[in-house]
Amino acid sequence: MVAKSYVGITGPVTVQETIDICREFSEAGYTMTTPHIPMLGFLVSYKTLNGEVTQNRRYPTLTELPALLGVTKGQVLTMVHYNSPERDSLSEQVARIFSGIYQPGLCRAIQLNMAWPDITQVAQIKETYPNMQIVFQASHKAMDGKSPSELAQGIRAYGDSIRYVLIDPSGGRGIPFDLDSSIAVYSELRDLCPDLTIGFAGGFTAENVIQRLIMTMQKVRGSDFCIDAEGGLRDKVTTAYGDDLLSIPKVREYLQSASSVLP
């Protein structure tokens, strides 16, 4: 069964932000029964998993994560977005993250923000958590030096372990994706991996989302794809990456605009 397409927002760090985003999803008309379901992504890193301090304001502490997930009350697809330099023990790290939260109403989805995670490790995650929805992030690092065909063939090697691919050259940096190159990847994936649900990320904002959605829909000849926004919905504190704050007004405008095009 092909996973449902989503409209995503990544990066809340407080209970109030989480509640506010869930409300904005609802007011924009996105529910778990609409053609595009709402997705809320929570960032976890190897550092935060191990209790280390990070200056990046987009990461909650791991001890705060259960409370954030709990207040969503099943209104959204909750997803951990995880990055780690330790590749050989990835499945063990994921087990630590999901201890106590892998249950209905909390979280059964993870996006692996790593360039080409070990296939065996990903298969082990899926074996341990058979209902886990795993997202492969086709980041700029994953794409580097590979043609769209080579990228799609590499992703196909993961088989049934993954459910989604997010074409995301930006990686939360707010850099707009190049539509033509992203569509080339999409087309190869659609041909080689028809059971995967594919999405796009990179620089989505309230100001550009309508135009970009219309252009993307024209290119793919449909609307059955995901989108995810992170950096474009935040207010900078300084120019340092991650030194910014989530803006609920930007979230509201973004979702209202997206829903006028992508139901």
N, C-alpha and C positions, 0 to 999 in steps of 0.2 A: 504494500500500500504506500503510495507516494505521500510524503509529509506535506502538511498544509503550508502554503506561503504565509509569510508574516511581514508586518511592519514593525520594525524594532527601534528601541531606544536603549542605549547602553550608558551606564555610568552613575546611577544613583548611589549615594553613600549614607543616607539617613532614612529613618522610617517615614518622616514627613515627605521627603522627596519621592519616595516609593508610592505612598498613598496618593500624592498629587498627580504623579504620572498615570497611575491606574485610573484616576478620575478623568484625566484629559483623554485617555484612550476611549473611555466610555462615552464622553461627550462628543468625541469625533465620530462615534458610531462603530468603533472597533470592539468586537467581542470574540469569545472563543467559538462562536458559531457563524461569524461572517466569512466571506470568501478569503479575506486576509485577516489572520488572527493577530492580536497584539503580542509583541515579545518584549520582555524587559531583561536586559543583560547586566550582570553583576561581575565586576572585574576582580579576579584573584590572580596573584602571581606567586612564584616560588618563594619570594621574600615574605609576602603576607601570610602564606601558608605556614611559614616557619616563625611567625611572630616578629619579623623584622620590621623596622620603621621604614616607610617610604614617603618621599616628599610629594609624590603624585596624589593630588586631591581626589582622583577618580576611584580610588581603591578603599573600600571599607575594610575594617579588620575582620579576620575570619570569625571571631567570636560574635561579631555583629550580624553576620550573614543570616543565621536562622531567623532572627527577628525581622529582617528586611523581607525575606521570603514569606514569612508567615502573614504579613499584612497584605500581601497580594490576594489572598483568599480565593485562589483559583481563577481570578479574572483575566490573567495573562499567562502566556508561555514564559516561564522563568528559565533563565539560562546562565550558567557560569561561563565566563570568558577567561580562559586560563592560559598563562604563558609561563614557560620554565626552560632554563638552560640544561636541566638534567633530563636527558632523553631516555636513558636506559631504565629508569625507574618510574616512568610516567604513569603506568597503571596503578602503582602503589600510591603515588601522590594523589591521583584522582580518588582513590579509595579513602584517603584521609579527608579530602574535601567533602565527600558525599556521605561520610559516616554521620548518620542521624538526619540527613536532609533528603536522601533518595527515597522519597515517598510521595504519593499523590497529594497535590496541594502545596508541596514545597518545591522540589526541583528534580527534573529528570532529563535535563539537556545540558550539553557542554559544547562550547566552541573552543577548539584547540588553536590558540594563537601562536603557532610554531611552524616554521618552515619544514614541511615534510616530516611530521612525527613518525616514529618507527611503526611500521605496519603491524608487527607482532604485538607491540604495546597497545595499539588502538584496538586490535582484535581481542586482546585480553580485557580491555575496558568493557567492550560489548558483551563478552562472555560473562563477566561478573555482573554487569547491569544490563540485562537483555532488553529492557524498555528504555534505555538511554538513547536520546536523539543526539547524535554526534555531528558537529559542523566542522568541515574542513575549511580553514581560512586560506584562500588563494591570495596571499599577500604579495607585496612587491618582492620580498625575499624568495618566496616560493616560485614566483614567475621568472626571476632573474635568469637569463640565459636560455630560457625554454620557449619554444614556439607554442602557440595555442594547442596544436595537436599533441606535442610532447607533454604539456601540462595535463591535458585531459587523459592521456594514456596513463600518466603517473597516478592520477586520482582514481582512475578505474581500478587500479591494483588494490585499493582498499576494500573493494567488494561491498558486501552488505554491512560492513561495520559503520559506514557513514550514511547519513540521511540527507544532509544539506552540504552545499558548497557556497561559500560567500566570496564573491570576487571583490577583493578589498585591497587595492594597491596602497590605500591611505593608511590603514592600521590605526585609526583614531586620530590622525594628525590633521584632519580637516582638508586634505589635499584632494581636489576634484579628480574623479577617475576619468580616464580617457575613454569616451564612449565607444569609439570604433574598436579599440583594442580589447575592451571588456566584452563587447558583443562577439568578437572573434572567438574569445575563450568560451563564452556562453554557447555559441553555435557548436563548437567541438564537443563540449560537455553534453549538450542535448542529444547529439548523434551517438556518442559513445556510452553515455550513462543516462538512459532515458528515465530511470527510476529515481534519480536524484532531484531534489528541489534546489533551485539555484537562486542566488540573490546577488545584489549589488550594494556596495558601500563606498563612501569616499566623498566627503565634502558636502553632504546633503544639508541644506538649511531651509528655513521657512521661505526665504526669498527665491530659492532656485528649484525647490522640489517639484513644483508643478511642471515647469518646462522640462526638467530632466526626465520626469516620469513619462510625459507625452513623447519625448524623443525616444526613450527606451522602448516604450510600447510599440511605437512605429517600427523600430528596428527588429524586435523579436516577434512582432505580429501577434501580440496578446498581452495579458496582464498577469500571467501566472508566474510571478517571480517575487522574491523578497527584497526588502530594503532595510538598511540599518543606519542609524545616525548616532554620532557621539560628539566629536569635537565641534561640529557646527552648531550645537545647541548649548554652548557654554560661554560664559563671560570670562575673559582673561583677567587674571590678577597681575601676572607678569608675563613676559614672553617665553618663559621656560615651559617646556612640554609638560602638561598635566597640572600646571599651576593655574587652575581655572575653576569656575563654579558653575554648576548646572543652573540654567535659566528656565524656570517653569513658563514664563511668557513665551520664550522661544519654542519650547516644547508644544505649547498650546497652538501657536500659529503654524508650526510645522505639521502637526497632526491634522488640524483643520484643513490645511492646504492639500496634504497628501490624500485625505479622504474624499476630496472633491474630484479626484482623478482615479484613485485606487481604492475601490470599496472593500 
